[in-house]
Amino acid sequence: MTTLMHDDRAQDEVSLHPTFIESDGKPAFVVLPYAEYMALTTRGYSAADPRIPADGTIPHEVVEMMVTNEWSIIRAWREYLGVTQTEMAARLGIRQPSYRAMEAVDAAPKRATKQRIAKALGLLYNHIDV
């Protein structure tokens, strides 16, 4: 037997309005309004910059810069956001030549490095993992 229950509790500054779906008297699923889901899944990322889609999509301008200039996705994002290589190096705690190598077209940064770069740019990992 499946039943629906509603809960209007607030959690961590995000007002949640979940619907719990139970199966055999135990919670099986939680359904949230989309806006609340997005608020939860984008925490810790810079949602303050309207140029960065909160849903993980990549703006057309970034893709166009990447293709037209034959840049890596990392460089295209950095240029799109107006951040210099020197600023990025400082955010990552490395030297500028080391950062330059990370955003080269033929570079293959490890996942952990990509995660650090994404965070330094205020992006989700999905924004640069293409």
N, C-alpha and C positions, 0 to 999 in steps of 0.2 A: 504494500500500500504506500502511495506517495502523497505527502501533504505539503502545503505551502505555509510558511510562516514569515512574518515581516518583523524587522528589527530596526528601530530608528536611533540607535546609539551613535555617538560621535567618537572618532578615533583619530588621534594625532593631527588635529586641526583640519581634517577632511570630514565633512559631514557625510556619513554613509547611510544609505537607505537600501540595505540588501534584502533580498528575498531568499530564504533558505528553502531548499527542496529536500525533503526527507524521503528516505526509503527504508521501510521496516523500522520506523521509529528513530532512525539515526540520520544526521545530516549527510547528504550525498553531494549536493551542489549549492553554490551561492551565485545568485544573479544580481548584478549591480547595474544601475544606470550608466550609460557609456561615459558621461562626463566624470563620474566618480571613479570609474575604472582608469581613465586617462590620468586623473589626479594621482592615483596610487602608483601607476606604472611609470610615471615620469619624475617621481621624487628623486632629489639629488642631482637633477640635471637642470640646466639653465633654461627654464621655460620663459624667462623674462625677455629673451630675444625673439621677437616675432618672426625673424627670418628662419628660425629653426623649427620645423614641424614637430609637434609633440608626438605624432603617430609613427615616427621613424622613417617617413618618406624623404626623398631627396629632391630639393627644389630643381626646377628646370634649369635655372641659371648655373647651378653647380655642375650639372651634367653637361651643359653646353660648354662651360669653361674647361672641363675635363677633356671633352672630345675635340674642341677647336684648338686647344693649346697642347694637346697630348700630355696632359698632366695626370698625376695620380689623383685618386679621390681625396686623399689627405691634403694635397696641395690645393686642389680646387676649393675644398671647404675653407681652408685657412685664408686663401685669397678672397673668397666670397665674404667671409666674416671680417676682413680687414685686419688680420693679425700678421705681424711680421715673423720671419723665422727666428729672429733674436728674441722676440717676446715668447714664442713657443718654447724655445730652448730654456728660457728662464722659468717658464711655468713647469717644465718637465725636470728642471734641475740638471740640465746637460749643456754642453757647448753647442753653439750654432752649427758648426760643420757636422756634428753628429746628428743633429736634427735634420739638416738638409739631406743627409743620406737616407734618413727614414722615409722621406716623402718623395724620393726619386721614383720614376715610373717603374723601374726594374727592381725596386726594393720589395722585400717580402717580410715585413715586420711580424713578429710573433703576436699571438692573440693578446697577451698581457701588455705588450707595447701599444697595440692598437687601442686597447681599453684606456690606457693612460692618455693617449693622444685625444681620444674622443672626450674624455672627461675634461682635459685641459681646454678644449674648444667649446665645452658646454653641450656636447652632442651625446646621443645614444650610441652605443656600440654599433647598432644596425646601420647608422648613418654612414659609417666608413667601412663596413665589412661587405664589400661588393666584389 
